[in-house]
Amino acid sequence: MELDIVALSAVISAINGSGQWQKALQIFGVMAQNTIESNTITLNALISACATGSVWEKALLIFCAMPQGSVELDTVSFGAAITACEKGSQSQKALQLFNEMPQGRIESNTITFNAAISACSKSGEWKQAVQLMSTMVRRKIQLGTVTCSAAISACEKGGKWELALHLFGLVLQNKIELNTTTGNAAIGACEKGG
């Protein structure tokens, strides 16, 4: 049986959601042993697998090696790397990557914004989270449940209950789907506000 990049990339992508990042790295090792050249799709899947497994250091190593190996970075590459940093509670690294996107002429999208805002939320950087959300509105990038929940949560952690309630009002006004996280963040902000 001949191994090819399409089949191995598909296997890495399938493994991605299962949290078995070690298996994804093993398959990548098989590719290297068989001199199968990796591409953007394969490496994005590998970064995503590492993000799912909360091994941000490995995700960043792969991400940083891509341009050196003449593999082009794209929005998915950045989104996966930012998500890996967010899951690893590395908000500054996540924001640094997000801010590097325009330099590479790579468009940010809902996924990259959500990952950056979620990173801000985890570290309580409410100003940055709200600025990113405002940028989304200005650029007409669709806000979603994840975006709003993360921004409200960042405000809650930063003790900005009035702002959290204002954002919650925007969620209701714009008929953005609510989830438990959104409601809990708004309630938590109110509790902290007295």
C-alpha positions in Angstrom: 0.0 0.0 0.0 1.4 3.4 -1.0 1.1 6.2 1.5 0.2 9.6 0.2 -0.3 13.1 1.6 -4.0 13.1 1.0 -4.7 9.9 2.9 -2.3 10.8 5.8 -3.7 14.4 6.0 -7.2 12.9 6.2 -6.1 10.7 9.1 -4.5 13.6 11.0 -7.7 15.6 10.5 -9.9 12.7 11.7 -7.7 12.4 14.8 -7.8 16.1 15.4 -11.2 16.2 17.3 -10.3 13.2 19.5 -7.6 14.9 21.5 -5.1 12.2 20.4 -2.4 14.7 19.4 0.4 12.1 20.0 -1.1 9.9 17.2 -1.2 12.8 14.9 2.4 13.5 15.5 3.2 9.8 15.0 1.5 10.0 11.6 3.5 13.1 10.8 6.6 11.2 11.7 5.6 8.4 9.3 5.3 11.0 6.6 8.8 12.3 7.3 10.2 8.8 7.3 8.6 8.1 3.9 9.8 11.4 2.5 6.2 12.5 2.0 6.2 16.3 1.8 3.7 18.0 4.1 1.6 20.9 3.0 -0.5 23.7 4.6 -3.5 21.4 5.0 -1.5 18.7 6.8 0.3 21.1 9.1 -2.9 23.0 9.9 -4.5 19.7 10.9 -1.4 18.9 13.0 -1.5 22.3 14.7 -5.2 21.9 15.4 -4.6 18.4 16.9 -2.0 19.9 19.2 -4.4 22.7 20.1 -7.1 20.2 21.0 -4.6 18.3 23.1 -3.6 21.6 24.9 0.0 21.3 23.9 0.5 24.9 22.7 4.3 24.6 22.6 4.2 21.9 20.0 1.6 23.7 18.0 3.8 26.8 17.9 6.9 24.8 16.9 5.0 23.4 13.9 3.5 26.8 13.1 6.9 28.6 13.2 8.5 25.9 11.1 6.0 26.2 8.3 7.5 29.2 6.5 11.0 27.8 7.0 9.9 24.7 5.2 8.4 26.7 2.4 4.9 25.9 3.5 2.5 28.8 3.3 0.7 30.1 6.4 -3.0 30.9 6.0 -5.9 32.0 8.1 -6.5 28.4 9.3 -2.8 28.2 10.4 -3.1 31.3 12.4 -6.5 30.3 13.8 -5.2 27.0 15.0 -2.0 28.5 16.5 -4.0 31.2 18.3 -6.4 28.6 19.6 -3.5 26.5 20.9 -2.2 29.5 22.8 -5.6 30.3 24.1 -6.1 26.8 25.4 -2.7 26.9 26.9 -3.5 30.1 28.7 -0.9 32.0 26.7 -2.9 35.1 26.0 0.0 37.3 25.1 1.3 34.8 22.6 -2.2 34.5 21.1 -2.5 38.2 20.7 1.0 38.5 19.3 0.0 35.9 16.6 -3.3 37.7 15.9 -1.5 41.0 15.5 1.0 39.4 13.1 -1.7 38.4 10.6 -1.8 41.7 8.7 2.0 41.7 8.2 1.6 38.4 6.4 -1.4 39.8 4.5 -3.6 37.2 6.1 -7.2 38.2 6.8 -8.6 37.6 10.2 -12.0 36.0 10.5 -14.6 35.0 13.1 -12.5 32.0 14.2 -9.2 34.0 14.7 -11.1 36.8 16.5 -12.9 34.3 18.7 -9.7 32.6 19.6 -8.0 36.0 20.5 -11.1 37.2 22.4 -11.2 33.9 24.3 -7.5 34.3 25.2 -8.3 37.8 26.6 -11.2 36.3 28.5 -9.1 33.7 30.2 -6.6 36.3 31.4 -9.2 39.0 32.2 -8.0 41.4 29.6 -11.4 43.0 29.2 -10.2 46.1 27.3 -8.5 44.1 24.6 -11.5 41.7 24.3 -13.9 44.6 23.9 -11.5 46.3 21.4 -11.3 43.1 19.3 -15.1 42.8 19.4 -15.5 46.4 18.3 -13.1 45.7 15.4 -15.2 42.8 14.3 -18.3 45.1 14.2 -16.4 47.8 12.3 -15.1 45.2 9.8 -18.6 43.7 9.5 -17.3 40.3 10.7 -20.2 38.4 12.2 -20.4 38.2 16.0 -21.5 34.9 17.4 -22.2 33.2 20.7 -18.5 32.4 21.3 -17.5 36.0 20.6 -20.0 37.5 22.9 -19.6 35.0 25.7 -15.8 35.5 25.7 -16.1 39.3 25.8 -18.7 39.3 28.5 -16.6 36.8 30.5 -13.5 39.0 30.1 -15.6 42.0 31.5 -16.8 39.8 34.4 -13.2 38.8 35.3 -12.1 42.4 35.0 -14.8 43.6 37.3 -16.6 45.6 34.6 -20.1 44.5 35.3 -21.8 47.5 33.6 -19.9 46.8 30.4 -20.7 43.1 30.7 -24.4 44.0 31.0 -24.2 46.4 28.0 -22.6 43.6 25.9 -25.3 41.2 27.1 -27.9 43.8 26.0 -26.3 43.9 22.5 -26.5 40.1 22.3 -30.2 40.3 23.0 -30.7 43.2 20.7 -28.9 41.6 17.8 -30.6 38.2 18.4 -27.3 36.4 18.9 -27.9 32.9 20.2 -27.4 32.6 23.9 -25.9 29.7 25.7 -25.2 28.9 29.4 -21.8 30.5 29.3 -23.1 33.8 28.1 -25.8 33.9 30.8 -23.5 32.7 33.5 -20.9 35.4 32.6 -23.5 38.1 32.7 -24.9 36.8 36.1 -21.3 36.6 37.4 -20.6 40.1 36.4 -23.7 41.3 38.2 -22.8 39.4 41.3 -19.3 41.0 41.3 -20.9 44.4 40.8 -22.8 44.2 44.0 
